[in-house]
Amino acid sequence: MNNTPAQPGSSGIMERAKSILMSPSAEWQKIAAETDAPMQVFTRYVVPLAAIGPLASFIGGQIFGIGAFGFSYKPSLMSGITTLVTSYVLALLSVWIVAWIANFLSPKFGGKDDFASAFRLVAYAMTASMLAGIFGLVPMLGILGLLGLYSLYLFYVGATPVMTVPEDKRAVYTVVTVIAAIVVSLVIGAITAAITAPSLIDAADMQDQMSVDMGGMGSIQSNGDGSTMTITGPDGEEVTITVDNND
């Protein structure tokens, strides 16, 4: 018998998200008593929330561009979509991988071996990080994405009620799981870069967009077809470099 209260639609999703963020201890007790299968939690909760970050970054990139330290450019629509889809798919995949890791480690710290429970722990603990992706809409607010680190605390609080990890071991369990998750994120980041990098530096992407402002040290600009680069020094002097693409 399924003891899980029905949570259809966005109202149910946001109610769960609000509860896990604002009252994690009480909400984890409810989650511990639930019996939803991983696929139910995945489709109902993870799939919509995991889309927030990739979508926000896509929209922010198309409107404001991507940049740091004086460098900025706007990716083409196609490269933006490629990054969006790749990031989203890998974000969804990472939930399953981290859940597997959390379940694998749990018995080693006195907890239970129950993948369904581990998946619920990881999926709901990642609420903060998934919602923090909204700051990708405005690149200047990207630093606020660090609020997603609250997910680490959520995982820590949920480890005992959901996976029955003893309280005196849940801190180490959390740290080890997080380290493993970081390794997963690095691998995923490398995969994302490998898939999207070629489209990010394609000449069509750079047309009329490549401009590096170095503040008081000058600037670097490239023309539409990438064949000419003009470097402006701090006193206004210019050096133009022409690349003969027929060579």
Residue pairs with C-beta under 8 A, 6 or more apart in sequence:
1 35
2 34
2 35
2 36
3 33
3 34
3 35
4 34
4 35
4 36
6 12
7 13
7 15
7 16
7 44
7 45
10 48
12 44
13 44
13 45
13 48
13 49
16 27
16 45
16 124
16 127
17 49
17 127
17 131
19 26
19 27
19 30
20 27
20 28
20 31
20 124
20 125
20 127
20 154
21 127
21 128
21 131
21 150
21 154
24 153
24 154
24 157
24 158
25 157
27 124
28 124
28 157
28 158
28 161
28 162
29 161
31 120
31 121
31 124
31 158
31 161
31 162
32 117
32 161
32 162
34 120
35 116
36 116
36 120
37 116
38 96
38 99
38 115
38 116
38 119
38 120
41 119
41 120
41 123
41 124
42 92
42 95
42 96
42 119
42 123
45 123
45 124
46 92
46 95
46 123
46 126
46 130
47 92
49 127
49 130
49 131
50 88
50 91
50 92
50 95
50 130
51 88
52 130
52 131
52 133
52 134
53 87
53 91
53 130
53 132
53 133
53 134
53 136
54 83
54 84
54 85
54 87
54 88
54 91
54 133
55 84
55 88
56 133
56 134
56 135
56 136
56 137
57 83
57 84
57 87
57 133
57 136
58 80
58 81
58 83
58 84
59 136
59 137
60 136
60 137
60 138
60 139
61 74
61 75
61 80
61 83
61 139
62 74
62 75
62 77
62 80
64 138
64 139
64 140
65 72
65 73
65 74
65 139
65 209
66 72
66 73
66 74
66 75
66 139
67 73
67 139
70 212
70 213
70 214
70 215
71 212
72 211
73 205
73 206
73 209
73 210
73 211
74 209
75 83
75 199
75 200
75 205
76 199
76 202
76 204
76 205
78 199
79 196
79 199
79 200
79 202
79 205
82 195
82 196
82 199
83 192
83 196
83 199
83 200
86 191
86 192
86 195
86 196
87 192
90 188
90 191
90 192
91 188
93 188
94 181
94 184
94 185
94 188
95 119
95 122
95 123
95 126
96 119
97 184
98 122
98 177
98 180
98 181
98 184
99 115
99 118
99 119
99 121
99 122
99 123
100 115
100 118
101 177
101 180
101 181
101 184
102 118
102 121
102 122
102 163
102 177
103 113
103 114
103 115
103 117
103 118
103 119
103 163
105 173
105 176
105 177
105 180
106 112
106 113
106 114
106 118
106 163
106 165
106 173
107 113
109 165
109 166
109 169
109 170
109 172
109 173
109 176
110 164
110 165
110 166
110 169
111 159
111 163
111 164
111 165
111 166
111 173
112 163
112 164
114 163
117 162
117 163
118 162
118 163
120 162
121 155
121 158
121 159
121 162
121 163
122 155
124 154
124 158
125 151
125 154
125 155
125 158
126 151
127 151
127 154
128 147
128 148
128 149
128 150
128 151
128 154
129 148
129 149
129 150
129 151
130 148
131 148
132 144
132 145
132 146
132 147
132 148
133 145
133 148
135 141
135 142
135 143
135 144
135 145
135 147
136 142
136 145
152 174
152 178
155 174
155 177
155 178
156 170
156 171
156 174
159 165
159 170
159 173
159 174
160 166
160 167
160 170
163 173
165 173
199 205
203 225
203 226
206 222
206 226
207 224
207 225
207 226
208 224
210 221
210 222
210 226
211 219
211 220
211 221
211 222
212 219
212 220
212 221
213 219
214 220
216 234
217 233
217 234
218 231
218 232
218 233
218 234
219 231
219 232
220 229
220 230
220 231
220 232
221 229
221 230
221 232
222 228
222 229
222 230
223 229
223 230
225 245
226 243
227 242
227 243
227 244
227 245
228 240
228 241
228 242
228 243
229 240
229 241
229 243
230 238
230 239
230 240
230 241
231 238
231 239
231 240
231 241
232 238
233 239
